[in-house]
């Protein structure tokens, strides 16, 4: 799924941390980073977080309830 305009990055990672299955960031090169890993969170922030918000990400969640949790965050913040 593509997510965009994440303004509250801290809350986004809190939602990711609450997921039960794998949540992965797909890089432009097609690599997958495990977003539940704190190291991967810092690496992803360093690479794509420039001016206070994340414009667009492609993420993959392995569990249906995690997809719903992430969609709820995107819709309701």
C-alpha positions as CSV (number, residue, x, y, z in Angstrom):
1,X,0.0,0.0,0.0
2,X,1.1,3.5,-0.6
3,X,0.9,6.0,2.2
4,X,1.4,9.7,1.8
5,X,1.7,13.0,3.7
6,X,2.6,11.5,7.1
7,X,2.8,14.6,9.2
8,X,3.0,13.0,12.7
9,X,6.0,10.7,12.2
10,X,6.2,9.7,15.8
11,X,2.6,8.6,15.9
12,X,3.1,6.7,12.6
13,X,5.9,4.7,14.1
14,X,3.8,4.1,17.2
15,X,1.1,2.5,15.0
16,X,3.8,0.5,13.2
17,X,5.1,-0.7,16.6
18,X,1.6,-1.8,17.6
19,X,1.3,-4.1,14.6
20,X,1.4,-7.8,15.3
21,X,3.0,-8.9,12.0
22,X,5.8,-7.6,9.7
23,X,5.5,-4.1,8.4
24,X,8.1,-3.4,5.7
25,X,9.1,-0.2,3.8
26,X,9.8,-0.8,0.1
27,X,12.7,1.4,-1.1
28,X,13.0,2.9,-4.5
29,X,15.5,0.1,-5.3
30,X,12.9,-2.6,-4.3
31,X,14.6,-3.5,-1.0
32,X,12.4,-4.2,2.0
33,X,13.2,-2.7,5.4
34,X,11.5,-4.1,8.5
35,X,9.9,-1.0,10.0
36,X,9.4,-2.7,13.3
37,X,13.1,-2.5,13.8
38,X,14.3,0.7,15.5
39,X,17.4,0.7,13.4
40,X,15.4,0.5,10.2
41,X,13.2,3.3,11.5
42,X,16.2,5.5,12.0
43,X,17.6,4.6,8.6
44,X,14.3,5.2,6.8
45,X,14.0,8.6,8.6
46,X,17.5,9.6,7.6
47,X,16.9,8.7,3.9
48,X,13.4,10.1,3.3
49,X,12.5,12.5,6.1
50,X,13.6,15.9,5.1
51,X,11.3,18.8,6.2
52,X,9.0,17.6,8.9
53,X,6.8,15.2,7.0
54,X,7.1,12.0,4.9
55,X,5.6,12.7,1.4
56,X,5.0,9.1,0.2
57,X,6.0,5.6,1.2
58,X,5.2,2.1,-0.1
59,X,4.7,-0.2,2.8
60,X,3.7,-3.9,3.1
61,X,1.9,-5.3,6.1
62,X,1.7,-9.0,6.5
63,X,-1.5,-9.2,8.7
64,X,-5.0,-8.0,7.7
65,X,-5.5,-6.3,11.1
66,X,-2.3,-4.4,10.6
67,X,-3.4,-3.1,7.2
68,X,-6.6,-2.0,8.8
69,X,-4.7,-0.3,11.7
70,X,-2.4,1.5,9.2
71,X,-5.4,2.6,7.0
72,X,-7.2,3.9,10.1
73,X,-4.1,6.0,10.9
74,X,-4.0,7.4,7.4
75,X,-7.7,8.3,7.4
76,X,-8.1,9.5,11.0
77,X,-4.6,10.4,12.0
